[in-house]
């Protein structure tokens, strides 16, 4: 009897402790849900205030090449933007403890090769496959091996956080034809009939 009673008390205490622990976890979950989601954070996990990455007013379009084009390398990518201010990325000297907040509706362009567009608010990586046009330009050249590629043109803010402002296309890089030798050979054979012309001239005399 004593052992059973003690066991019941132990089980009751264990259940009570579990309920308290679960209540504490639910509070943490609620706090996490109330925090800013990843789409509202920059690469350092800090909130980017006053920048709407998900609903930008601007529009981005790849002017050249067209979707499905076969092109040779290097391929020139030309883009056009509307209602978006292009800015050169400012160099961080490391003197300031905190970088200036990026301007809403402003930034620079990127061309992403075979990696897909980046979710709004996430950091666009500084690594292979992610080409940053950090001077505010709208054109760039890509040196690619022959093959098929999926490209994503995407705008980002001054801190390289992605806007939901993209244009996607697929292209195929083909090897450049080398048929110029045949043309040069025909040019060498172009000066014909000089000997025959001399004979005809002698016959007239």
C-alpha positions as a printed NumPy array, in Angstrom:
array([[   0.   ,    0.   ,    0.   ],
       [   2.739,    2.421,    0.888],
       [   4.679,    1.671,   -2.253],
       [   1.593,    2.13 ,   -4.475],
       [   0.674,    5.37 ,   -2.799],
       [   4.184,    6.693,   -3.211],
       [   4.173,    5.667,   -6.863],
       [   0.877,    7.499,   -7.462],
       [   2.31 ,   10.627,   -5.877],
       [   5.42 ,   10.336,   -8.084],
       [   3.352,    9.926,  -11.244],
       [   1.145,   12.862,  -10.319],
       [   4.18 ,   15.058,   -9.744],
       [   5.704,   13.956,  -13.065],
       [   2.527,   14.772,  -14.981],
       [   2.309,   18.165,  -13.299],
       [   5.945,   18.934,  -14.194],
       [   5.322,   17.897,  -17.808],
       [   2.309,   20.198,  -18.074],
       [   4.34 ,   23.109,  -16.715],
       [   7.166,   22.349,  -19.161],
       [   4.755,   22.199,  -22.102],
       [   3.197,   25.463,  -21.058],
       [   6.635,   27.057,  -21.041],
       [   7.382,   25.678,  -24.522],
       [   4.071,   26.975,  -25.864],
       [   4.968,   30.42 ,  -24.588],
       [   8.265,   30.196,  -26.472],
       [   6.476,   29.069,  -29.619],
       [   4.053,   31.964,  -29.364],
       [   6.956,   34.362,  -28.862],
       [   8.726,   32.909,  -31.92 ],
       [   5.613,   33.257,  -34.058],
       [   5.234,   36.839,  -33.016],
       [   8.813,   37.615,  -34.011],
       [   9.709,   38.73 ,  -37.496],
       [   9.817,   35.908,  -40.021],
       [  12.877,   35.212,  -42.182],
       [  11.351,   37.101,  -45.078],
       [  11.601,   40.282,  -42.983],
       [  15.182,   39.766,  -41.879],
       [  18.507,   40.457,  -43.476],
       [  21.416,   38.043,  -43.686],
       [  22.458,   38.749,  -40.09 ],
       [  19.024,   37.881,  -38.717],
       [  18.272,   41.502,  -37.837],
       [  15.041,   43.118,  -38.903],
       [  15.194,   45.433,  -41.901],
       [  12.743,   48.171,  -41.019],
       [  10.775,   50.334,  -43.442],
       [  11.621,   48.172,  -46.477],
       [   8.832,   46.221,  -48.173],
       [  10.656,   43.349,  -49.862],
       [   7.476,   41.412,  -50.611],
       [   5.471,   44.109,  -52.389],
       [   7.83 ,   46.423,  -54.273],
       [   6.304,   48.959,  -56.623],
       [   8.996,   48.501,  -59.259],
       [   9.13 ,   46.108,  -62.19 ],
       [  12.096,   44.273,  -63.699],
       [  12.371,   42.818,  -67.196],
       [  15.151,   41.069,  -69.093],
       [  15.296,   42.802,  -72.474],
       [  17.894,   40.506,  -74.024],
       [  18.225,   37.609,  -74.594],
       [  14.696,   36.291,  -74.965],
       [  13.411,   33.228,  -73.2  ],
       [  14.474,   30.109,  -75.122],
       [  17.17 ,   31.844,  -77.173],
       [  20.278,   30.015,  -78.37 ],
       [  23.281,   32.275,  -77.842],
       [  27.055,   32.075,  -77.784],
       [  29.289,   32.849,  -74.823],
       [  29.934,   35.379,  -73.445],
       [  26.249,   36.26 ,  -73.434],
       [  25.235,   39.839,  -72.717],
       [  22.305,   40.262,  -70.345],
       [  20.343,   43.48 ,  -70.704],
       [  17.657,   44.469,  -68.2  ],
       [  15.179,   47.282,  -67.764],
       [  13.566,   48.563,  -64.558],
       [  10.607,   50.818,  -63.826],
       [   9.693,   52.6  ,  -60.584],
       [  12.907,   51.4  ,  -58.949],
       [  15.939,   53.515,  -58.061],
       [  19.237,   51.943,  -59.034],
       [  22.019,   52.621,  -56.533],
       [  25.655,   51.624,  -56.318],
       [  26.459,   49.557,  -53.24 ],
       [  28.295,   51.659,  -50.663],
       [  31.549,   50.249,  -49.343],
       [  31.476,   49.342,  -45.658],
       [  34.634,   50.714,  -44.047],
       [  33.885,   48.949,  -40.796],
       [  34.098,   52.177,  -38.79 ],
       [  30.382,   52.282,  -38.014],
       [  28.939,   49.799,  -35.581],
       [  25.685,   49.705,  -37.529],
       [  25.262,   50.003,  -41.288],
       [  22.786,   52.516,  -42.649],
       [  19.353,   51.06 ,  -43.312],
       [  18.643,   50.497,  -47.025],
       [  16.185,   52.71 ,  -48.886],
       [  12.814,   51.222,  -49.726],
       [  12.288,   50.78 ,  -53.472],
       [  15.985,   51.184,  -54.252],
       [  19.013,   48.976,  -54.715],
       [  20.812,   47.063,  -57.444],
       [  20.237,   44.136,  -59.793],
       [  21.459,   40.557,  -59.817],
       [  21.621,   37.744,  -62.347],
       [  21.351,   34.309,  -60.774],
       [  22.418,   31.258,  -62.789],
       [  20.809,   27.85 ,  -62.1  ],
       [  20.124,   28.683,  -58.441],
       [  16.588,   30.036,  -58.637],
       [  15.289,   33.348,  -57.345],
       [  15.836,   34.185,  -53.676],
       [  12.843,   34.506,  -51.356],
       [  11.922,   38.108,  -50.497],
       [  13.882,   39.495,  -47.566],
       [  16.566,   36.818,  -47.686],
       [  20.2  ,   37.653,  -48.382],
       [  21.341,   37.106,  -51.972],
       [  24.603,   35.157,  -51.533],
       [  27.983,   36.531,  -52.541],
       [  29.17 ,   33.335,  -54.22 ],
       [  29.404,   31.551,  -57.554],
       [  26.19 ,   31.61 ,  -59.533],
       [  25.073,   34.931,  -58.054],
       [  26.193,   37.914,  -60.118],
       [  25.804,   41.275,  -58.363],
       [  25.611,   44.419,  -60.485],
       [  26.839,   46.462,  -57.563],
       [  27.49 ,   49.677,  -59.492],
       [  23.822,   50.103,  -60.349],
       [  24.237,   48.929,  -63.945],
       [  21.571,   47.158,  -66.01 ],
       [  23.884,   45.109,  -68.255],
       [  26.414,   42.377,  -67.638],
       [  28.235,   39.602,  -69.516],
       [  28.232,   35.961,  -68.462],
       [  30.934,   33.56 ,  -69.582],
       [  29.187,   30.187,  -69.645],
       [  30.047,   26.762,  -70.997],
       [  27.794,   25.268,  -73.695],
       [  24.571,   23.941,  -72.23 ],
       [  21.135,   24.953,  -70.968],
       [  20.757,   27.478,  -68.154],
       [  17.927,   28.903,  -66.075],
       [  18.444,   32.572,  -65.254],
       [  16.76 ,   34.766,  -62.67 ],
       [  17.109,   38.529,  -62.769],
       [  16.338,   39.907,  -59.32 ],
       [  16.489,   43.248,  -57.548],
       [  17.981,   43.589,  -54.081],
       [  18.427,   46.393,  -51.584],
       [  21.692,   48.035,  -50.552],
       [  22.396,   45.165,  -48.155],
       [  21.724,   42.512,  -50.834],
       [  18.355,   41.478,  -49.389],
       [  16.066,   40.217,  -52.149],
       [  12.976,   41.993,  -53.423],
       [  10.065,   40.083,  -54.908],
       [  10.958,   41.789,  -58.173],
       [  12.184,   39.218,  -60.68 ],
       [  12.192,   38.015,  -64.254],
       [  13.067,   34.444,  -65.222],
       [  14.136,   32.86 ,  -68.495],
       [  15.975,   29.886,  -69.934],
       [  18.706,   30.039,  -72.564],
       [  21.021,   27.615,  -74.316],
       [  24.687,   28.364,  -74.862],
       [  25.917,   26.921,  -78.164],
       [  29.383,   26.761,  -79.635],
       [  30.2  ,   29.417,  -82.213],
       [  30.316,   28.105,  -85.804],
       [  33.718,   28.25 ,  -87.493],
       [  32.779,   28.361,  -91.21 ],
       [  34.918,   31.342,  -92.141],
       [  37.691,   29.145,  -93.626],
       [  35.51 ,   28.198,  -96.585],
       [  34.904,   31.861,  -97.402],
       [  38.623,   32.646,  -97.332],
       [  39.341,   29.745,  -99.738],
       [  36.82 ,   31.04 , -102.271],
       [  38.42 ,   34.468, -102.093],
       [  41.826,   32.942, -102.985],
       [  40.309,   31.29 , -106.059],
       [  38.517,   34.447, -107.149],
       [  41.245,   35.772, -109.46 ],
       [  40.755,   33.337, -112.364],
       [  41.044,   33.462, -116.175],
       [  44.212,   35.596, -116.477],
       [  46.053,   33.028, -118.636],
       [  43.076,   32.464, -120.929],
       [  42.716,   36.17 , -121.347],
       [  46.264,   36.476, -122.644],
       [  45.695,   33.755, -125.222],
       [  42.548,   35.42 , -126.48 ],
       [  44.401,   38.673, -126.84 ],
       [  47.106,   37.078, -129.   ],
       [  44.499,   35.594, -131.314],
       [  43.145,   39.049, -132.108],
       [  46.562,   40.099, -133.481]])
